[in-house]
């Protein structure tokens, strides 16, 4: 047995490892390990000192005579490549290989030593740090899914707020900030951020240009965001290190049913474990240091910042609006297919408004992991009076003109589910202009193509879909027509405006005085009382 193996056996045995463990690690027999240890004990008892290990004699290499040249080249050109060095040595007579040269260059090239990182401590309420961490977790009820951990920590006390969310978008980031401020009882004067898009829009002249919406949020709470330098994670070490602690202490050894259950366990873990442990750096509990820091934090504003997302959605032909691949019903008597409505998305609800911004309805929001579902309220559906609904559809076709009426009659004759297709044809008005739909119906009637699919093909080829601005313009026009009527102000004759085109002399006082009694034409033709008159023929009347 080699002397190195004997020394390794003795060293492991001195450190407390068992003979069986030593035999397994060194792939040796247990009897051999026992014999070596007993021999070592016997030698120490007899005072025999084991021979010292002699360093292996270094083999000579043909690179030895070129080592000075290598050092000189590496000193003059620190970034020179091994391939370029091989070319230089070839010119000087070197006949060795590339691998040997690469190993020698690795030994001779000066290594760049990383500078020491100085720990930066802050005074109470001076600084906080925020960041995200991404995990792929297996939930027992929801399966495997990706979640994002929002983390916000106070630099002085090390007390933190953690919450698992579904995405890192603007609304989620702002909402979790508000929850963190409320959890910690105030806001730090500054907060360090990574260069995430919701915070930093871009860089100009190596200076960060912050997202204007995020700046509005920060100014509302009175603190200043600070973007860290790229590729320097140690700047945010106070928030980076707790993520490692979360992985090892919170996530390891636990199973979670769902995202909601994970957040319940996280809230318990923060209160019962993270806040009351003795921090390795401060040597104090974060909850105790937070009691000292909290009076110095910026107080929360009296008005909570509104972080809900507001979007526009189109009402489909069944009376629903879509969000997150799910559908939410709207009242049938206050909306119609094709109408574009503003929708407010909060953390828990979907609130639908009319074009005049009064609330129509609200629904509980589906979780983002749930898709292709719908929320429906019974009062939102139209009455089951089939005849009334058909009459309403017939009137809408009559408003489109004679070609539309002819198409409806042909559709009802040729299609088994004609009325359902008729309603879907009317729903095409949400995407196309009225004149385009009328032209499509006329063409379909001309060729006897009485079906919804035929109308859709004609519109796809001959018409251009309406833009969102045209949607809003049509809705505004319909609303004004409901309020003012079809013809609220009749047109005036242009003759009424002629007096404003020319400068006429001001009338005299006599012209402005109103006559007492102006005779009519018949009274003017009558003679005065007691007199008679003779009417002369037209050709005998005196000329003027």
Secondary structure, DSSP 8 states (H G I E B T S, - for coil): --HHHHHHHHHHHHTT--HHHHHHHHT--HHHHHHHHHHHHHHHHHT--------------TTGGGHHHHHHHHHH-TT--HHHHHHHHHHTT----HHHHHHHHHHHS--------------TTSEEEEEEEEEEEEETTTEEEEEEEEEEEETTT--EEEEEES---HHHHHHHHHHHHHHHTSB-SEEEE-S-TTTEEEEETTEEEE-HHHHHHHHHHT-EEEE--TT-GGGGHHHHHHHHHIIIIIITT--BSSHHHHHHHHHHHIIIIITTSB-TTTSSBHHHHHHHHGGGSB---SS-----EEEEEE--TTSEEEETTEEEE--TTT--TT-EEEEEE-SSEEEEE-TTS-EEEEEE---TT--S-EE--GGGS--S-HHHHHHHHHHHHHHH-HHHHHHHHHHHHH-TTHHHHHHHHHHGGGTS-HHHHHHHHHHHHHTT--SHHHHHHHHHHH-----HHHHHHHHHHHHHHHHH-S-SS----GGGGGGGTS------HHHHS--S----HHHHHS--TT-------TTTS---
